[in-house]
Amino acid sequence: MGADKLSSFDKKELQSVLDGIEESIVVLDDEYRIVCMNTAFCGWLKHKKKRILGEYCFSVIKDQPVRCNPCIVRESFRTGQYFETFHSHDLRGGKKVYHETKSYPIKTGDETKFVIYMFKDITERALIEEKVRELNKFKKKILDNAGIAINILDPDGMIMSTNMWGEKLFGWAEEDITGKSHGIFYREEDELYPQEHLEKALENGKHECEMNLVKNDKSLFPANLSISVIEDDDGEPIAFIEIINDMTKLKKAEQIIKKQLTKLKELDAIKEEYFYSTSHELKTPLTTIVSLTKMLMAEKAGKINDKQKEILDLIYCDSKRLRGAIQRILDISKIEAGKMVYHVQETDVSPLLIDIMSTLKILVDSKQITVKKKIPKDIPMVFVDPERVHLVLDNIINNAIKFTPQKGKIRIIASSLKDEVLVEISDSGEGIPQSDLKKVFEKYYQVKSGPGENVGGSGLGLVICKNIIEALGGRIWCESEIGKGTSFKFTLPTVNVEGKPED
């Protein structure tokens, strides 16, 4: 058969040469029959030479009676030229193999008698490359749907690729900017920044900033720019990832918010002024009511009977409580405006505590509360504004009375610390959950006296207390345990705090 046509060749010498080549080689006649092959080809097929010799190449390689299309062997016979290509074969059973193929014509005169067909099985490599291509497509889809512009730069800052958002944002097609410096996105006056940003990214691993960038149509837009370094296994930089987020909408939103905040501040100022003036107007007649009621109770305007005294007591307590609520609104307005004035002087704490307890006696007696005081006679003098500290004591002790049940207990203790006097006011109420302790000094926060129960109030008293104590150079905090009551503690300085001169 076809093997006889190779009689003019030194078969032994040719076979020796072919067997020394690692790639699979077959020699084909003009009928595409195998007339010679090397050991590598037999090894790839896992067949012996006797079984292969004289068979059609396609029936042996593909195990199918159909020629390849296109076929470089056919082209070498037709043109007498050398060909090289990448080729795949579909085998029976659905298997696919990939080859790097070459065909060399063997001529006698001008006539091609034989063709040497050489191939290398690259199926494994081709499958990996196919997976890489699919992965790159997948990555491209991810990048294109990222919602921000993402550029890949080489170590010199040249653009290797951009995503769909980069094309939309800047108005350049990817092929138009590939190979160009990322400096095309910068303004002319910022010409030093492209290199500077890369150097900062190399130094820190990442560089981020906000600046105006340039589009293809020369228009500017505010952007958040982030450049990160990609390194190889040896820690050498091989690329940069440049992420650009268009801040145009955000900046416009910020401007709108700023305008709205300005309007809100103006409205808030109007509201605060209204509250302040209204509260001040209410306080004046209330002060008169309290003073006149106290005068009537002292029988300076004539004798009163027990029933009248009881009514006057109620008027006096409620008027004083209402005046206190109005005063808290006035105080918080002053604090927030930074207009609270303090008249610091050397003060004895004991008379302040005694005075507070006398004014709150009616409330204490109505709930049959036991008050225990422990105030050493040698307690040091403190440097405070006595009127403001009186207000703090009034707020905290009032709260203690509110949250103490009938026949409960309140303890008031004053003790000396280094450069400070510590005042503790404890009640035997329900207590405050640990999660709420940090909130007690927040504006409008109201402590509940029990599950779901609220005793009312403005939620301003403790805020004012905190501001006063801290302004006077002291500290204030709260300790509590559910079922065991609450203790408010604050300190007052025994030395004149710098910046708080005596008046």
C-alpha positions in Angstrom: 0.0 0.0 0.0 1.2 3.6 0.7 4.3 2.3 2.6 5.7 1.0 -0.8 5.8 4.6 -2.1 8.6 5.4 0.4 11.1 3.0 -1.3 13.3 5.9 -2.4 13.9 6.9 1.2 16.4 5.4 3.5 13.7 4.3 5.9 16.1 3.2 8.7 17.9 6.5 8.8 14.6 8.5 8.5 13.0 6.5 11.3 15.9 7.1 13.6 15.6 10.9 13.0 11.9 10.9 13.6 12.1 8.8 16.8 14.5 11.4 18.2 11.8 14.1 18.0 9.4 14.6 21.0 6.6 15.9 18.9 4.2 13.4 17.2 5.2 13.0 13.5 3.6 11.1 10.6 4.6 11.0 7.0 1.5 10.9 4.6 1.2 10.1 1.0 -1.1 11.9 -1.4 -4.0 9.7 -0.3 -3.5 10.8 3.3 -2.3 7.3 4.3 0.4 6.9 6.9 3.7 5.7 5.4 5.9 6.4 8.4 5.5 7.6 12.0 7.7 8.2 15.0 7.6 6.6 18.5 6.0 9.8 20.0 3.0 9.4 17.7 2.5 5.8 18.6 2.7 6.7 22.2 0.1 9.4 21.9 -2.3 7.0 20.1 -1.3 4.1 22.4 -1.2 1.9 19.3 1.5 -0.2 17.7 3.1 0.8 14.4 1.7 -2.2 12.6 -1.8 -1.2 13.4 -1.3 2.3 12.2 0.8 1.9 9.1 -1.2 2.4 5.8 -4.2 3.8 7.6 -5.8 7.2 6.8 -4.5 9.9 9.1 -8.0 11.2 10.0 -9.3 7.7 10.8 -6.3 7.1 13.1 -6.0 10.6 14.8 -9.8 11.4 15.0 -11.0 7.8 15.0 -13.6 9.1 12.4 -13.9 8.5 8.6 -14.1 12.2 7.9 -11.3 14.5 6.8 -10.4 17.6 8.8 -11.7 20.9 7.4 -9.6 23.0 7.0 -6.6 20.6 6.5 -3.0 21.9 6.3 -1.8 18.6 4.8 -4.2 19.1 1.8 -2.9 22.7 1.5 0.8 21.5 1.5 0.0 18.9 -1.3 -1.9 21.6 -3.2 0.6 24.4 -3.0 3.8 22.6 -2.1 4.3 25.0 0.8 4.9 24.8 4.6 2.0 25.5 6.9 1.6 26.0 10.6 -1.6 26.4 12.6 -3.5 25.7 15.7 -6.1 23.0 15.2 -8.7 21.0 17.2 -10.0 17.6 16.6 -13.4 16.4 17.7 -13.1 12.7 18.7 -15.8 10.1 19.1 -17.5 10.3 22.4 -17.6 14.1 22.4 -13.9 14.5 23.4 -12.0 17.4 22.0 -8.2 17.6 21.6 -6.1 20.7 20.7 -2.9 20.5 18.6 -0.2 22.8 17.4 0.3 21.5 13.8 2.9 21.9 11.1 3.0 20.4 7.6 6.2 20.1 5.5 6.0 19.1 1.8 8.5 16.5 0.5 9.1 17.0 -3.2 10.5 15.2 -6.1 11.2 18.0 -8.6 8.2 20.2 -8.5 5.8 17.5 -7.4 4.9 17.0 -3.8 5.1 13.3 -3.1 4.8 13.2 0.7 3.9 15.6 3.5 5.4 15.4 7.0 2.6 16.2 9.5 3.9 17.2 12.9 1.7 18.0 15.9 2.0 18.7 19.6 -0.9 17.9 21.9 -1.7 21.1 23.8 -5.1 20.1 25.1 -4.3 20.7 28.7 -2.8 24.1 28.0 -5.7 25.0 25.6 -8.3 24.1 28.2 -6.5 26.2 30.8 -6.3 29.1 28.4 -10.0 28.7 27.6 -10.8 28.9 31.3 -8.6 32.0 31.6 -10.4 33.5 28.7 -13.8 32.7 30.4 -12.5 34.0 33.7 -11.3 37.2 32.0 -14.8 37.6 30.4 -16.3 37.1 33.8 -14.0 39.6 35.4 -14.8 42.0 32.5 -18.5 41.6 33.3 -17.9 42.3 37.0 -15.8 45.4 36.2 -18.3 46.7 33.6 -21.1 46.4 36.2 -19.1 47.9 39.1 -20.8 51.3 38.8 -17.4 53.1 38.9 -14.6 53.7 36.5 -11.8 51.2 36.9 -8.5 51.5 34.9 -5.6 49.1 34.9 -2.2 50.8 34.5 1.2 49.4 33.9 4.2 50.2 36.2 4.8 53.4 34.2 1.2 54.6 34.5 0.2 53.7 31.0 -3.4 52.6 30.5 -3.7 48.8 29.9 -7.5 48.6 30.1 -10.6 50.4 31.3 -14.1 49.2 32.0 -17.4 50.2 30.5 -18.0 52.8 33.2 -14.6 54.3 32.5 -15.6 54.6 28.8 -18.9 56.2 29.8 -17.4 58.6 32.4 -14.6 60.0 30.3 -16.1 59.6 26.9 -13.2 57.6 25.4 -13.4 54.1 23.9 -11.0 51.7 25.5 -8.9 51.2 22.3 -8.4 55.0 22.1 -6.7 55.3 25.4 -4.9 52.0 25.7 -1.2 52.6 25.8 -1.6 56.3 26.8 -0.6 57.8 30.2 -3.4 58.1 32.8 -2.4 61.8 32.9 -4.9 62.4 30.1 -7.5 62.5 32.8 -5.8 65.4 34.6 -5.9 69.1 34.0 -2.9 70.8 32.5 -2.2 72.7 35.7 -2.1 69.3 37.5 0.5 67.8 35.2 2.8 66.8 38.1 0.0 64.8 39.9 -0.2 61.7 37.7 3.4 60.6 38.6 3.1 62.0 42.1 0.0 59.8 42.8 1.8 56.7 41.5 4.8 57.4 43.7 2.5 57.8 46.8 0.7 54.6 45.9 4.1 52.8 45.7 5.1 54.3 49.0 1.9 53.5 50.9 0.4 50.6 48.9 -2.6 52.9 48.1 -3.2 56.6 47.5 -6.6 58.3 47.6 -7.7 61.9 47.1 -10.4 64.1 45.8 -9.8 66.4 42.8 -11.3 67.6 39.5 -10.6 65.4 36.5 -11.0 66.0 32.7 -13.4 64.3 30.2 -12.8 63.8 26.5 -14.9 66.9 25.8 -12.6 68.9 28.2 -15.3 69.3 30.8 -14.4 68.9 34.4 -16.0 66.9 37.1 -15.3 66.3 40.9 -13.9 62.8 41.5 -12.7 60.5 44.2 -9.5 59.0 42.9 -8.0 55.8 44.4 -4.8 54.1 43.1 -3.7 50.7 44.5 -0.5 48.7 43.7 -0.6 45.2 42.4 2.6 43.2 43.2 4.0 39.9 42.1 5.1 37.1 44.4 8.4 38.8 45.0 6.7 42.1 46.1 7.6 43.9 42.9 5.0 46.3 41.4 3.6 45.0 38.2 0.5 47.2 37.7 -1.8 49.7 39.3 -5.6 49.7 39.8 -7.0 53.2 39.4 -10.6 53.6 40.6 -12.4 56.8 39.8 -15.8 57.6 41.4 -17.8 60.5 39.9 -18.7 62.8 42.8 -20.9 65.2 40.8 -24.2 64.0 42.2 -22.8 63.8 45.7 -21.4 67.3 45.6 -24.7 68.6 44.3 -26.5 66.8 47.1 -24.0 68.2 49.6 -24.8 71.8 48.4 -28.6 71.1 48.7 -28.1 69.7 52.2 -25.9 72.7 53.2 -28.6 75.1 52.0 -31.3 73.1 53.9 -29.1 73.0 57.0 -28.6 76.8 56.8 -32.4 77.2 56.6 -32.9 74.7 59.5 -30.4 76.6 61.6 -32.2 79.9 60.8 -35.5 78.3 61.7 -34.0 76.7 64.8 -32.6 80.1 65.9 -36.1 81.7 65.4 -37.6 78.8 67.4 -35.1 79.1 70.2 -35.6 82.9 70.3 -39.3 82.3 70.5 -39.0 79.7 73.3 -36.5 81.9 75.2 -38.7 85.1 75.0 -41.9 83.2 75.7 -40.3 81.3 78.7 -38.9 84.6 80.0 -42.3 86.2 79.8 -43.9 83.2 81.7 -41.2 83.2 84.3 -41.8 86.8 85.5 -45.4 86.3 86.6 -44.6 82.9 88.0 -41.9 84.4 90.2 -44.5 86.9 91.5 -47.0 84.1 92.2 -44.4 82.1 94.1 -43.3 85.2 96.1 -46.9 86.2 96.9 -47.9 82.7 97.8 -45.0 82.4 100.2 -45.9 85.7 101.7 -49.6 84.5 102.2 -48.3 81.3 103.8 -46.2 83.3 106.2 -49.5 85.1 107.2 -47.9 88.5 106.4 -51.2 89.5 104.8 -53.4 88.2 107.5 -54.3 84.9 109.3 -55.2 81.8 107.2 -56.9 78.6 108.2 -55.6 75.1 107.7 -57.6 74.5 104.5 -56.3 77.8 103.0 -52.8 76.8 104.0 -53.1 73.4 102.3 -54.3 75.1 99.0 -51.5 77.7 99.2 -49.0 74.9 99.7 -50.2 73.2 96.5 -50.1 76.6 94.6 -46.6 77.2 95.9 -45.2 73.8 95.0 -46.8 73.7 91.5 -45.8 77.3 90.7 -42.3 76.6 91.8 -42.1 73.4 89.8 -43.4 75.2 86.7 -40.9 78.0 87.2 -38.2 75.4 87.4 -39.3 73.9 84.1 -39.2 77.3 82.5 -35.8 78.0 84.0 -34.5 74.7 82.5 -35.6 75.9 79.0 -33.9 79.2 79.6 -30.7 77.5 80.8 -30.4 75.0 78.0 -30.9 77.9 75.5 -28.0 79.8 77.2 -25.8 76.7 77.3 -26.3 75.9 73.6 -25.7 79.5 72.7 -22.6 79.6 74.9 -24.1 82.4 76.9 -24.3 80.8 80.3 -22.6 83.0 82.9 -21.0 81.6 86.0 -20.2 83.6 89.1 -17.6 81.5 90.9 -17.0 82.1 94.6 -15.9 80.1 97.6 -19.0 78.2 98.8 -20.0 75.9 101.6 -21.9 72.9 100.3 -23.8 72.1 103.6 -26.2 75.1 103.5 -27.0 74.4 99.9 -28.0 70.9 100.7 -30.0 72.0 103.8 -31.9 74.6 101.8 -32.8 72.2 99.0 -34.2 69.6 101.4 -36.3 72.3 103.1 -37.8 73.4 99.8 -38.5 69.7 98.8 -39.8 68.7 102.3 -43.5 68.7 101.1 -42.7 66.2 98.3 -40.6 64.0 100.6 -43.3 64.0 103.3 -46.1 63.2 100.8 -44.3 59.9 99.9 -43.1 59.2 103.4 -39.6 59.0 102.2 -36.7 58.6 104.7 -33.8 60.9 103.9 -30.4 60.1 105.4 -27.7 62.8 105.2 -24.0 62.3 105.9 -22.2 65.7 105.6 -19.0 66.0 107.6 -18.7 69.3 109.5 -15.2 69.8 108.2 -16.1 69.4 104.5 -13.9 71.8 102.5 -15.2 74.9 100.8 -15.6 74.6 97.0 -15.1 77.2 94.3 -18.4 77.2 92.3 -21.4 79.3 91.3 -23.7 78.5 94.3 -26.8 79.4 92.4 -26.0 76.9 89.6 -25.0 74.2 92.0 -28.3 74.8 93.9 -30.0 74.1 90.5 -28.0 70.9 90.1 -28.9 69.7 93.6 -32.6 70.6 93.0 -32.7 68.6 89.7 -31.0 65.5 91.0 -32.8 65.3 94.4 -36.1 66.0 92.7 -35.4 63.1 90.4 -34.5 60.9 93.3 -37.9 61.7 95.0 -39.7 61.0 91.7 -38.2 57.5 91.3 -38.3 56.5 95.0 -41.4 54.5 95.9 -43.6 55.2 98.9 -41.8 54.8 102.2 -38.5 54.5 100.2 -35.1 55.9 101.1 -32.8 58.6 99.8 -29.2 59.0 100.9 -27.2 62.3 100.5 -23.5 62.0 101.2 -20.7 64.5 100.8 -17.1 63.5 101.2 -13.7 65.0 100.6 -11.3 63.9 97.9 -8.0 65.4 96.7 -8.9 68.9 95.4 -12.5 67.9 95.2 -15.7 67.4 97.1 -17.8 64.3 96.1 -21.6 64.6 96.4 -23.6 61.4 96.1 -27.4 61.3 95.9 -28.9 57.8 95.9 -32.5 56.5 95.8 -34.1 53.1 96.4 -36.1 53.1 93.1 -36.4 50.6 90.4 -33.0 51.4 88.8 -31.8 52.1 85.3 -30.8 49.4 82.8 -27.0 49.4 82.0 -27.8 50.0 78.3 -29.5 53.3 79.2 -26.9 54.7 81.6 -25.0 56.5 78.8 -28.3 58.1 77.7 -29.3 59.7 81.0 -27.3 62.9 80.2 -28.7 63.2 76.6 -31.1 65.9 75.6 -34.8 64.9 76.0 -34.0 61.5 77.3 -36.4 60.4 80.0 -35.8 57.6 82.5 -38.7 55.3 83.2 -39.6 54.6 86.8 -40.7 51.0 85.9 -41.4 48.7 82.9 -43.1 51.0 80.4 -43.8 53.7 82.9 -42.7 57.3 82.4 -42.8 59.9 85.1 -42.8 62.8 82.7 -40.5 65.8 82.6 -38.7 67.9 80.0 -35.7 65.6 79.6 -33.5 68.7 80.1 -32.6 68.6 83.8 -29.7 66.2 83.7 -28.3 67.8 80.5 -28.2 71.1 82.3 -26.6 69.4 85.4 -23.9 67.9 83.3 -23.0 71.1 81.5 -23.0 73.1 84.8 -20.8 70.6 86.7 -18.3 70.3 83.8 -18.2 74.0 83.2 -17.3 74.5 86.9 -14.4 72.0 86.5 -16.1 68.9 88.1 -17.3 65.5 86.9 -20.7 63.9 86.9 -21.8 60.3 86.4 -24.5 57.8 87.2 -24.4 54.3 88.7 -27.4 52.0 88.9 -28.5 48.4 89.3 -32.0 47.2 88.5 -34.0 46.6 91.6 -31.4 48.3 93.8 -31.8 52.0 92.9 -29.7 54.7 91.3 -26.9 56.9 92.5 -25.9 60.2 90.9 -22.4 61.4 91.7 -20.6 64.6 91.0 -17.5 66.4 92.1 -16.9 70.1 92.9 -13.4 71.7 92.9 -11.9 72.9 96.2 -9.5 75.1 94.2 -10.3 77.9 91.9 -10.3 76.4 88.4 -8.3 78.3 85.8 -10.6 80.3 83.6 -13.3 80.6 86.3 -12.4 83.8 88.1 -14.1 84.8 91.3 -16.9 87.4 90.9 
